[in-house]
Amino acid sequence: MTVRDTASVADDAHTTSGSASNVLWADLRAALRGTNADYTRIPLKRAVFLLAVPMMLELVLESTFAVVDIFFVAKLGSSAVATVGLTETYCRFLLYSIAMGLAMAVTAIVARRVGEHRGEEAALSAVQAIVVALLVSLPFAVATTSSSANTLPWDLSRQNMNPSSRSWRRYAPHTPPVRTMRKKRGLPVN
């Protein structure tokens, strides 16, 4: 079923005298698959629903990622869980605020172009936003990558975690910080 078919199925459900449950499920399918609906011409409640479902799904999946991340990190100990909690808070505060600010600006620009029925300019604005996002994220990627080799071994030595232990090698055997730490302690780096 194509995107246009999904939109027509959802529109058909709204025009026929179907039950409210059928309309809800048709809108949910359209929201998950994507639709070419003109959000300026459909009812406001339906437009908000079609836009809100993907956002809610993204937030649920992001929360699931955090829970799974903590689950696996918990096998390394309580200090590792605390470290992930602190970095998660840092990332949400600093990086997400920058990302959300950029996303709001891009959404406003693209929405304006789409509302003016200038699809080519909306697509160009979206591509330019991706380039700007990559350029903005580059300093953070360089800073965190270059400092991880110094940060993790220092934290491990404070917490008396031994990188030669079997459990540690099982979870992080070949990461650059572990290799650096093993070299400093004269352990094999395989």
Secondary structure, DSSP 8 states (H G I E B T S, - for coil): --HHHHHHHHHHHHHTT--HHHHHHHHHHHHHH-----TTTS-HHHHHHHHHHHHHHHHHHHHHHHHHHHHHHGGG-HHHHHHHHHHHHHIIIIIHHHHHHHHHHHHHHHHHHHHTT-HHHHHHHHHHHHHHHHHHHHHHHHHHHHHHHHHHHHHHHHTT--TTSHHHHHHSSS-HHHHHHHHHTT----
